[in-house]
Amino acid sequence: MAEPAIIVEVAHAGVHDTWRRRVSLPAGSTAMQAVEAAGGLQELPAEVLNPLRLGIHSRRVEADHVLRDGDRLELYRPLALDPMAARRRRAGQG
């Protein structure tokens, strides 16, 4: 009997490029295994990989998080500006 498989989507929105890939993995696979299967580790810039920030439907998960069928795994880039600093700057201007 064949091992049960799950289908997940791995997505990354960079400054200059965006990509989404569907991958089929064995049930019980982790978030890091999905990133590796999607080929994301070769394409991502160093600031995204170190540390690797992952989420499922906008909720942060760790690399060892076990995925479920239909999950959308997102790879996040670092923030360009701290949200609190941006608010303080806007408040000072107004």
Biopython code that builds the backbone (N, CA, C, O; Angstrom):
import numpy as np
from Bio.PDB.StructureBuilder import StructureBuilder

atoms = [
    (1, "MET", "N", (0.841, -1.178, 0.000)),
    (1, "MET", "CA", (0.000, 0.000, 0.000)),
    (1, "MET", "C", (0.889, 1.245, 0.000)),
    (1, "MET", "O", (1.911, 1.280, 0.685)),
    (2, "ALA", "N", (0.505, 2.246, -0.754)),
    (2, "ALA", "CA", (1.290, 3.468, -0.874)),
    (2, "ALA", "C", (1.174, 4.304, 0.405)),
    (2, "ALA", "O", (0.137, 4.320, 1.068)),
    (3, "GLU", "N", (2.251, 4.983, 0.723)),
    (3, "GLU", "CA", (2.272, 5.865, 1.890)),
    (3, "GLU", "C", (1.361, 7.058, 1.628)),
    (3, "GLU", "O", (1.390, 7.616, 0.531)),
    (4, "PRO", "N", (0.546, 7.466, 2.611)),
    (4, "PRO", "CA", (-0.333, 8.616, 2.390)),
    (4, "PRO", "C", (0.479, 9.879, 2.135)),
    (4, "PRO", "O", (1.520, 10.101, 2.753)),
    (5, "ALA", "N", (-0.015, 10.701, 1.216)),
    (5, "ALA", "CA", (0.700, 11.922, 0.851)),
    (5, "ALA", "C", (-0.156, 13.132, 1.178)),
    (5, "ALA", "O", (-1.383, 13.056, 1.229)),
    (6, "ILE", "N", (0.523, 14.248, 1.399)),
    (6, "ILE", "CA", (-0.157, 15.520, 1.598)),
    (6, "ILE", "C", (0.331, 16.495, 0.527)),
    (6, "ILE", "O", (1.458, 16.386, 0.043)),
    (7, "ILE", "N", (-0.513, 17.431, 0.170)),
    (7, "ILE", "CA", (-0.158, 18.475, -0.790)),
    (7, "ILE", "C", (-0.116, 19.787, -0.014)),
    (7, "ILE", "O", (-1.098, 20.164, 0.625)),
    (8, "VAL", "N", (1.025, 20.484, -0.067)),
    (8, "VAL", "CA", (1.149, 21.795, 0.571)),
    (8, "VAL", "C", (1.691, 22.785, -0.447)),
    (8, "VAL", "O", (2.340, 22.410, -1.423)),
    (9, "GLU", "N", (1.412, 24.049, -0.198)),
    (9, "GLU", "CA", (1.926, 25.105, -1.049)),
    (9, "GLU", "C", (2.985, 25.864, -0.258)),
    (9, "GLU", "O", (2.769, 26.216, 0.902)),
    (10, "VAL", "N", (4.129, 26.113, -0.889)),
    (10, "VAL", "CA", (5.212, 26.880, -0.279)),
    (10, "VAL", "C", (5.289, 28.196, -1.042)),
    (10, "VAL", "O", (5.384, 28.198, -2.269)),
    (11, "ALA", "N", (5.248, 29.320, -0.319)),
    (11, "ALA", "CA", (5.207, 30.634, -0.963)),
    (11, "ALA", "C", (6.223, 31.577, -0.327)),
    (11, "ALA", "O", (6.475, 31.535, 0.877)),
    (12, "HIS", "N", (6.803, 32.438, -1.184)),
    (12, "HIS", "CA", (7.716, 33.481, -0.715)),
    (12, "HIS", "C", (7.496, 34.731, -1.555)),
    (12, "HIS", "O", (7.465, 34.665, -2.784)),
    (13, "ALA", "N", (7.344, 35.867, -0.887)),
    (13, "ALA", "CA", (7.202, 37.149, -1.579)),
    (13, "ALA", "C", (8.404, 38.002, -1.207)),
    (13, "ALA", "O", (8.460, 38.579, -0.122)),
    (14, "GLY", "N", (9.354, 38.072, -2.112)),
    (14, "GLY", "CA", (10.542, 38.873, -1.889)),
    (14, "GLY", "C", (10.349, 40.286, -2.387)),
    (14, "GLY", "O", (9.275, 40.644, -2.871)),
    (15, "VAL", "N", (11.384, 41.083, -2.269)),
    (15, "VAL", "CA", (11.331, 42.456, -2.742)),
    (15, "VAL", "C", (11.227, 42.491, -4.262)),
    (15, "VAL", "O", (10.460, 43.281, -4.813)),
    (16, "HIS", "N", (11.996, 41.639, -4.944)),
    (16, "HIS", "CA", (12.046, 41.662, -6.407)),
    (16, "HIS", "C", (11.425, 40.442, -7.075)),
    (16, "HIS", "O", (11.228, 40.435, -8.290)),
    (17, "ASP", "N", (11.116, 39.416, -6.299)),
    (17, "ASP", "CA", (10.536, 38.215, -6.904)),
    (17, "ASP", "C", (9.539, 37.572, -5.950)),
    (17, "ASP", "O", (9.613, 37.736, -4.732)),
    (18, "THR", "N", (8.617, 36.844, -6.536)),
    (18, "THR", "CA", (7.606, 36.117, -5.784)),
    (18, "THR", "C", (7.460, 34.747, -6.418)),
    (18, "THR", "O", (7.468, 34.612, -7.642)),
    (19, "TRP", "N", (7.327, 33.725, -5.571)),
    (19, "TRP", "CA", (7.074, 32.402, -6.118)),
    (19, "TRP", "C", (6.198, 31.581, -5.183)),
    (19, "TRP", "O", (6.187, 31.777, -3.968)),
    (20, "ARG", "N", (5.459, 30.648, -5.798)),
    (20, "ARG", "CA", (4.623, 29.684, -5.087)),
    (20, "ARG", "C", (4.821, 28.336, -5.746)),
    (20, "ARG", "O", (4.853, 28.229, -6.972)),
    (21, "ARG", "N", (4.951, 27.320, -4.934)),
    (21, "ARG", "CA", (5.115, 25.972, -5.474)),
    (21, "ARG", "C", (4.293, 24.983, -4.659)),
    (21, "ARG", "O", (4.288, 25.025, -3.429)),
    (22, "ARG", "N", (3.608, 24.106, -5.351)),
    (22, "ARG", "CA", (2.897, 23.005, -4.695)),
    (22, "ARG", "C", (3.830, 21.805, -4.656)),
    (22, "ARG", "O", (4.466, 21.455, -5.651)),
    (23, "VAL", "N", (3.898, 21.187, -3.490)),
    (23, "VAL", "CA", (4.736, 20.007, -3.343)),
    (23, "VAL", "C", (3.920, 18.897, -2.696)),
    (23, "VAL", "O", (3.046, 19.145, -1.866)),
    (24, "SER", "N", (4.223, 17.681, -3.092)),
    (24, "SER", "CA", (3.609, 16.501, -2.503)),
    (24, "SER", "C", (4.635, 15.861, -1.586)),
    (24, "SER", "O", (5.764, 15.589, -1.994)),
    (25, "LEU", "N", (4.235, 15.624, -0.347)),
    (25, "LEU", "CA", (5.141, 15.088, 0.668)),
    (25, "LEU", "C", (4.475, 13.930, 1.389)),
    (25, "LEU", "O", (3.248, 13.823, 1.395)),
    (26, "PRO", "N", (5.269, 13.066, 1.995)),
    (26, "PRO", "CA", (4.669, 12.018, 2.823)),
    (26, "PRO", "C", (3.989, 12.627, 4.053)),
    (26, "PRO", "O", (4.439, 13.651, 4.567)),
    (27, "ALA", "N", (2.934, 12.016, 4.513)),
    (27, "ALA", "CA", (2.260, 12.478, 5.727)),
    (27, "ALA", "C", (3.267, 12.488, 6.866)),
    (27, "ALA", "O", (4.093, 11.582, 6.984)),
    (28, "GLY", "N", (3.194, 13.517, 7.705)),
    (28, "GLY", "CA", (4.125, 13.644, 8.818)),
    (28, "GLY", "C", (5.359, 14.476, 8.490)),
    (28, "GLY", "O", (6.263, 14.586, 9.318)),
    (29, "SER", "N", (5.411, 15.063, 7.298)),
    (29, "SER", "CA", (6.561, 15.885, 6.901)),
    (29, "SER", "C", (6.543, 17.212, 7.651)),
    (29, "SER", "O", (5.491, 17.695, 8.070)),
    (30, "THR", "N", (7.731, 17.788, 7.809)),
    (30, "THR", "CA", (7.871, 19.047, 8.541)),
    (30, "THR", "C", (7.932, 20.231, 7.582)),
    (30, "THR", "O", (8.047, 20.066, 6.367)),
    (31, "ALA", "N", (7.851, 21.426, 8.158)),
    (31, "ALA", "CA", (7.923, 22.655, 7.369)),
    (31, "ALA", "C", (9.257, 22.745, 6.634)),
    (31, "ALA", "O", (9.287, 23.141, 5.469)),
    (32, "MET", "N", (10.354, 22.388, 7.287)),
    (32, "MET", "CA", (11.663, 22.458, 6.646)),
    (32, "MET", "C", (11.750, 21.480, 5.471)),
    (32, "MET", "O", (12.365, 21.798, 4.453)),
    (33, "GLN", "N", (11.156, 20.320, 5.594)),
    (33, "GLN", "CA", (11.160, 19.367, 4.484)),
    (33, "GLN", "C", (10.386, 19.924, 3.292)),
    (33, "GLN", "O", (10.756, 19.673, 2.145)),
    (34, "ALA", "N", (9.330, 20.668, 3.546)),
    (34, "ALA", "CA", (8.562, 21.282, 2.459)),
    (34, "ALA", "C", (9.384, 22.356, 1.758)),
    (34, "ALA", "O", (9.354, 22.451, 0.531)),
    (35, "VAL", "N", (10.118, 23.168, 2.522)),
    (35, "VAL", "CA", (10.970, 24.199, 1.924)),
    (35, "VAL", "C", (12.036, 23.546, 1.059)),
    (35, "VAL", "O", (12.303, 24.005, -0.051)),
    (36, "GLU", "N", (12.645, 22.482, 1.557)),
    (36, "GLU", "CA", (13.673, 21.772, 0.784)),
    (36, "GLU", "C", (13.083, 21.171, -0.485)),
    (36, "GLU", "O", (13.703, 21.243, -1.547)),
    (37, "ALA", "N", (11.889, 20.578, -0.390)),
    (37, "ALA", "CA", (11.249, 19.964, -1.554)),
    (37, "ALA", "C", (10.875, 20.997, -2.605)),
    (37, "ALA", "O", (10.884, 20.701, -3.800)),
    (38, "ALA", "N", (10.545, 22.211, -2.165)),
    (38, "ALA", "CA", (10.172, 23.274, -3.097)),
    (38, "ALA", "C", (11.387, 23.921, -3.746)),
    (38, "ALA", "O", (11.238, 24.706, -4.681)),
    (39, "GLY", "N", (12.577, 23.608, -3.270)),
    (39, "GLY", "CA", (13.786, 24.192, -3.835)),
    (39, "GLY", "C", (14.053, 25.596, -3.344)),
    (39, "GLY", "O", (14.851, 26.318, -3.942)),
    (40, "GLY", "N", (13.403, 25.998, -2.270)),
    (40, "GLY", "CA", (13.529, 27.359, -1.773)),
    (40, "GLY", "C", (14.876, 27.703, -1.179)),
    (40, "GLY", "O", (15.277, 28.866, -1.209)),
    (41, "LEU", "N", (15.577, 26.740, -0.647)),
    (41, "LEU", "CA", (16.848, 27.045, 0.014)),
    (41, "LEU", "C", (17.896, 27.553, -0.955)),
    (41, "LEU", "O", (18.771, 28.323, -0.560)),
    (42, "GLN", "N", (17.832, 27.145, -2.210)),
    (42, "GLN", "CA", (18.807, 27.602, -3.194)),
    (42, "GLN", "C", (18.487, 28.996, -3.713)),
    (42, "GLN", "O", (19.394, 29.710, -4.142)),
    (43, "GLU", "N", (17.227, 29.400, -3.684)),
    (43, "GLU", "CA", (16.797, 30.649, -4.304)),
    (43, "GLU", "C", (16.696, 31.826, -3.348)),
    (43, "GLU", "O", (16.653, 32.975, -3.788)),
    (44, "LEU", "N", (16.659, 31.560, -2.058)),
    (44, "LEU", "CA", (16.408, 32.633, -1.108)),
    (44, "LEU", "C", (17.675, 33.381, -0.726)),
    (44, "LEU", "O", (18.742, 32.778, -0.608)),
    (45, "PRO", "N", (17.566, 34.699, -0.532)),
    (45, "PRO", "CA", (18.724, 35.465, -0.083)),
    (45, "PRO", "C", (19.086, 35.117, 1.362)),
    (45, "PRO", "O", (18.254, 34.593, 2.104)),
    (46, "ALA", "N", (20.310, 35.405, 1.754)),
    (46, "ALA", "CA", (20.813, 35.043, 3.078)),
    (46, "ALA", "C", (19.999, 35.667, 4.206)),
    (46, "ALA", "O", (19.821, 35.036, 5.248)),
    (47, "GLU", "N", (19.496, 36.901, 4.024)),
    (47, "GLU", "CA", (18.746, 37.541, 5.109)),
    (47, "GLU", "C", (17.423, 36.848, 5.388)),
    (47, "GLU", "O", (16.869, 37.002, 6.476)),
    (48, "VAL", "N", (16.904, 36.086, 4.428)),
    (48, "VAL", "CA", (15.676, 35.324, 4.659)),
    (48, "VAL", "C", (16.004, 34.004, 5.347)),
    (48, "VAL", "O", (15.239, 33.539, 6.192)),
    (49, "LEU", "N", (17.124, 33.403, 4.995)),
    (49, "LEU", "CA", (17.485, 32.101, 5.532)),
    (49, "LEU", "C", (18.013, 32.142, 6.961)),
    (49, "LEU", "O", (17.897, 31.153, 7.685)),
    (50, "ASN", "N", (18.582, 33.246, 7.373)),
    (50, "ASN", "CA", (19.223, 33.278, 8.679)),
    (50, "ASN", "C", (18.668, 34.418, 9.515)),
    (50, "ASN", "O", (19.108, 35.547, 9.301)),
    (51, "PRO", "N", (17.769, 34.235, 10.421)),
    (51, "PRO", "CA", (17.068, 32.980, 10.694)),
    (51, "PRO", "C", (15.883, 32.790, 9.753)),
    (51, "PRO", "O", (15.304, 33.760, 9.263)),
    (52, "LEU", "N", (15.537, 31.557, 9.511)),
    (52, "LEU", "CA", (14.419, 31.233, 8.633)),
    (52, "LEU", "C", (13.114, 31.491, 9.388)),
    (52, "LEU", "O", (12.882, 30.922, 10.454)),
    (53, "ARG", "N", (12.274, 32.345, 8.832)),
    (53, "ARG", "CA", (10.986, 32.687, 9.446)),
    (53, "ARG", "C", (9.884, 32.034, 8.623)),
    (53, "ARG", "O", (9.750, 32.296, 7.428)),
    (54, "LEU", "N", (9.097, 31.182, 9.271)),
    (54, "LEU", "CA", (8.058, 30.423, 8.585)),
    (54, "LEU", "C", (6.709, 30.676, 9.225)),
    (54, "LEU", "O", (6.620, 30.985, 10.413)),
    (55, "GLY", "N", (5.666, 30.542, 8.436)),
    (55, "GLY", "CA", (4.314, 30.656, 8.951)),
    (55, "GLY", "C", (3.342, 29.875, 8.091)),
    (55, "GLY", "O", (3.612, 29.575, 6.928)),
    (56, "ILE", "N", (2.217, 29.555, 8.682)),
    (56, "ILE", "CA", (1.128, 28.908, 7.955)),
    (56, "ILE", "C", (-0.084, 29.813, 8.097)),
    (56, "ILE", "O", (-0.572, 30.049, 9.202)),
    (57, "HIS", "N", (-0.563, 30.316, 6.970)),
    (57, "HIS", "CA", (-1.704, 31.234, 6.963)),
    (57, "HIS", "C", (-1.482, 32.366, 7.974)),
    (57, "HIS", "O", (-2.356, 32.646, 8.794)),
    (58, "SER", "N", (-0.321, 33.009, 7.915)),
    (58, "SER", "CA", (0.060, 34.173, 8.730)),
    (58, "SER", "C", (0.304, 33.869, 10.206)),
    (58, "SER", "O", (0.396, 34.800, 11.007)),
    (59, "ARG", "N", (0.410, 32.625, 10.584)),
    (59, "ARG", "CA", (0.742, 32.253, 11.966)),
    (59, "ARG", "C", (2.115, 31.606, 11.987)),
    (59, "ARG", "O", (2.371, 30.638, 11.270)),
    (60, "ARG", "N", (2.989, 32.147, 12.814)),
    (60, "ARG", "CA", (4.371, 31.677, 12.867)),
    (60, "ARG", "C", (4.452, 30.223, 13.326)),
    (60, "ARG", "O", (3.767, 29.809, 14.261)),
    (61, "VAL", "N", (5.311, 29.456, 12.640)),
    (61, "VAL", "CA", (5.583, 28.066, 13.015)),
    (61, "VAL", "C", (7.089, 27.843, 12.993)),
    (61, "VAL", "O", (7.830, 28.595, 12.361)),
    (62, "GLU", "N", (7.524, 26.822, 13.677)),
    (62, "GLU", "CA", (8.936, 26.444, 13.693)),
    (62, "GLU", "C", (9.223, 25.493, 12.528)),
    (62, "GLU", "O", (8.305, 24.944, 11.918)),
    (63, "ALA", "N", (10.499, 25.312, 12.232)),
    (63, "ALA", "CA", (10.910, 24.460, 11.110)),
    (63, "ALA", "C", (10.499, 23.002, 11.308)),
    (63, "ALA", "O", (10.322, 22.273, 10.332)),
    (64, "ASP", "N", (10.348, 22.571, 12.557)),
    (64, "ASP", "CA", (9.982, 21.171, 12.815)),
    (64, "ASP", "C", (8.463, 20.961, 12.945)),
    (64, "ASP", "O", (8.015, 19.889, 13.350)),
    (65, "HIS", "N", (7.681, 21.986, 12.600)),
    (65, "HIS", "CA", (6.221, 21.882, 12.650)),
    (65, "HIS", "C", (5.751, 20.841, 11.630)),
    (65, "HIS", "O", (6.173, 20.870, 10.474)),
    (66, "VAL", "N", (4.888, 19.932, 12.053)),
    (66, "VAL", "CA", (4.353, 18.897, 11.164)),
    (66, "VAL", "C", (3.202, 19.488, 10.367)),
    (66, "VAL", "O", (2.266, 20.056, 10.930)),
    (67, "LEU", "N", (3.283, 19.346, 9.047)),
    (67, "LEU", "CA", (2.298, 19.935, 8.132)),
    (67, "LEU", "C", (1.094, 19.032, 7.951)),
    (67, "LEU", "O", (1.157, 17.817, 8.140)),
    (68, "ARG", "N", (-0.021, 19.679, 7.572)),
    (68, "ARG", "CA", (-1.234, 18.943, 7.236)),
    (68, "ARG", "C", (-1.573, 19.192, 5.775)),
    (68, "ARG", "O", (-1.112, 20.166, 5.181)),
    (69, "ASP", "N", (-2.365, 18.325, 5.209)),
    (69, "ASP", "CA", (-2.778, 18.470, 3.823)),
    (69, "ASP", "C", (-3.487, 19.812, 3.631)),
    (69, "ASP", "O", (-4.381, 20.162, 4.401)),
    (70, "GLY", "N", (-3.083, 20.562, 2.599)),
    (70, "GLY", "CA", (-3.706, 21.826, 2.285)),
    (70, "GLY", "C", (-3.066, 23.037, 2.945)),
    (70, "GLY", "O", (-3.496, 24.162, 2.690)),
    (71, "ASP", "N", (-2.052, 22.845, 3.785)),
    (71, "ASP", "CA", (-1.378, 23.982, 4.412)),
    (71, "ASP", "C", (-0.686, 24.843, 3.369)),
    (71, "ASP", "O", (-0.229, 24.345, 2.340)),
    (72, "ARG", "N", (-0.612, 26.151, 3.645)),
    (72, "ARG", "CA", (0.150, 27.083, 2.817)),
    (72, "ARG", "C", (1.292, 27.581, 3.693)),
    (72, "ARG", "O", (1.080, 28.376, 4.609)),
    (73, "LEU", "N", (2.484, 27.116, 3.413)),
    (73, "LEU", "CA", (3.673, 27.478, 4.172)),
    (73, "LEU", "C", (4.273, 28.732, 3.569)),
    (73, "LEU", "O", (4.585, 28.768, 2.379)),
    (74, "GLU", "N", (4.435, 29.762, 4.388)),
    (74, "GLU", "CA", (4.952, 31.043, 3.916)),
    (74, "GLU", "C", (6.345, 31.276, 4.487)),
    (74, "GLU", "O", (6.593, 31.018, 5.665)),
    (75, "LEU", "N", (7.251, 31.765, 3.644)),
    (75, "LEU", "CA", (8.608, 32.117, 4.056)),
    (75, "LEU", "C", (8.657, 33.634, 4.135)),
    (75, "LEU", "O", (8.445, 34.322, 3.137)),
    (76, "TYR", "N", (8.935, 34.149, 5.314)),
    (76, "TYR", "CA", (8.888, 35.596, 5.536)),
    (76, "TYR", "C", (10.273, 36.213, 5.428)),
    (76, "TYR", "O", (11.266, 35.622, 5.851)),
    (77, "ARG", "N", (10.324, 37.409, 4.857)),
    (77, "ARG", "CA", (11.566, 38.181, 4.830)),
    (77, "ARG", "C", (11.577, 39.091, 6.057)),
    (77, "ARG", "O", (10.525, 39.345, 6.645)),
    (78, "PRO", "N", (12.740, 39.578, 6.446)),
    (78, "PRO", "CA", (12.789, 40.463, 7.616)),
    (78, "PRO", "C", (12.097, 41.795, 7.333)),
    (78, "PRO", "O", (12.003, 42.229, 6.185)),
    (79, "LEU", "N", (11.622, 42.426, 8.387)),
    (79, "LEU", "CA", (10.975, 43.732, 8.243)),
    (79, "LEU", "C", (12.008, 44.779, 7.863)),
    (79, "LEU", "O", (13.122, 44.780, 8.387)),
    (80, "ALA", "N", (11.640, 45.662, 6.960)),
    (80, "ALA", "CA", (12.539, 46.742, 6.550)),
    (80, "ALA", "C", (12.562, 47.853, 7.594)),
    (80, "ALA", "O", (13.563, 48.556, 7.735)),
    (81, "LEU", "N", (11.459, 48.012, 8.326)),
    (81, "LEU", "CA", (11.349, 49.067, 9.327)),
    (81, "LEU", "C", (10.505, 48.548, 10.476)),
    (81, "LEU", "O", (9.461, 47.933, 10.258)),
    (82, "ASP", "N", (10.947, 48.791, 11.680)),
    (82, "ASP", "CA", (10.212, 48.385, 12.868)),
    (82, "ASP", "C", (8.864, 49.124, 12.900)),
    (82, "ASP", "O", (8.847, 50.350, 12.799)),
    (83, "PRO", "N", (7.742, 48.414, 13.037)),
    (83, "PRO", "CA", (6.429, 49.066, 13.025)),
    (83, "PRO", "C", (6.273, 50.141, 14.103)),
    (83, "PRO", "O", (5.637, 51.166, 13.858)),
    (84, "MET", "N", (6.838, 49.923, 15.280)),
    (84, "MET", "CA", (6.735, 50.934, 16.345)),
    (84, "MET", "C", (7.515, 52.194, 15.981)),
    (84, "MET", "O", (7.058, 53.305, 16.251)),
    (85, "ALA", "N", (8.675, 52.031, 15.379)),
    (85, "ALA", "CA", (9.459, 53.196, 14.959)),
    (85, "ALA", "C", (8.718, 53.974, 13.881)),
    (85, "ALA", "O", (8.749, 55.204, 13.881)),
    (86, "ALA", "N", (8.063, 53.289, 12.976)),
    (86, "ALA", "CA", (7.291, 53.964, 11.925)),
    (86, "ALA", "C", (6.135, 54.757, 12.528)),
    (86, "ALA", "O", (5.861, 55.877, 12.096)),
    (87, "ARG", "N", (5.452, 54.183, 13.528)),
    (87, "ARG", "CA", (4.349, 54.897, 14.179)),
    (87, "ARG", "C", (4.854, 56.137, 14.907)),
    (87, "ARG", "O", (4.233, 57.197, 14.841)),
    (88, "ARG", "N", (5.979, 56.001, 15.600)),
    (88, "ARG", "CA", (6.546, 57.152, 16.308)),
    (88, "ARG", "C", (6.922, 58.262, 15.326)),
    (88, "ARG", "O", (6.700, 59.443, 15.592)),
    (89, "ARG", "N", (7.488, 57.868, 14.199)),
    (89, "ARG", "CA", (7.879, 58.864, 13.193)),
    (89, "ARG", "C", (6.648, 59.587, 12.641)),
    (89, "ARG", "O", (6.663, 60.808, 12.480)),
    (90, "ARG", "N", (5.580, 58.832, 12.350)),
    (90, "ARG", "CA", (4.349, 59.452, 11.849)),
    (90, "ARG", "C", (3.722, 60.352, 12.904)),
    (90, "ARG", "O", (3.224, 61.429, 12.575)),
    (91, "ALA", "N", (3.736, 59.930, 14.168)),
    (91, "ALA", "CA", (3.158, 60.742, 15.237)),
    (91, "ALA", "C", (3.926, 62.049, 15.411)),
    (91, "ALA", "O", (3.333, 63.083, 15.721)),
    (92, "GLY", "N", (5.218, 62.008, 15.217)),
    (92, "GLY", "CA", (6.029, 63.216, 15.338)),
    (92, "GLY", "C", (5.789, 64.199, 14.207)),
    (92, "GLY", "O", (5.970, 65.405, 14.374)),
    (93, "GLN", "N", (5.381, 63.679, 13.051)),
    (93, "GLN", "CA", (5.132, 64.535, 11.890)),
    (93, "GLN", "C", (3.771, 65.204, 11.968)),
    (93, "GLN", "O", (3.582, 66.289, 11.418)),
    (94, "GLY", "N", (2.814, 64.567, 12.648)),
    (94, "GLY", "CA", (1.428, 65.044, 12.644)),
    (94, "GLY", "C", (1.201, 66.075, 13.666)),
    (94, "GLY", "O", (0.086, 66.581, 13.795)),
]
sb = StructureBuilder()
sb.init_structure("model")
sb.init_model(0)
sb.init_chain("A")
sb.init_seg("    ")
for serial, (resi, resn, name, xyz) in enumerate(atoms, 1):
    if name == "N":
        sb.init_residue(resn, " ", resi, " ")
    sb.init_atom(name, np.array(xyz, "f"), 0.0, 1.0, " ", f" {name:<3s}", serial, name[0])
structure = sb.get_structure()
